[in-house]
Amino acid sequence: MFNLGLGEIVVLLLLGLILLGSGKLSDLPGAFARARSNAWRPNRERRRVARAPWTRSEWFLVGAVLTLASLSLAIAGARR
């Protein structure tokens, strides 16, 4: 993807070691993993909510909307 050779990778690792130090450099993969996990958390929450069963009031609302839609279609058909 980035087309890096072995020499470029070694130089980047040495720069990271110099700039961050050995302690921070070893913590870097964990920080990336936590950031990725936090980025995916809202998506997991939406899936959980979407799979939750509907409450009685939600079913009532769906029934009311379907009833009103069918009545309006019946009235529109009767006018023709």
Secondary structure as UniProt FT lines:
FT   HELIX           6..51
FT   HELIX           56..79
//
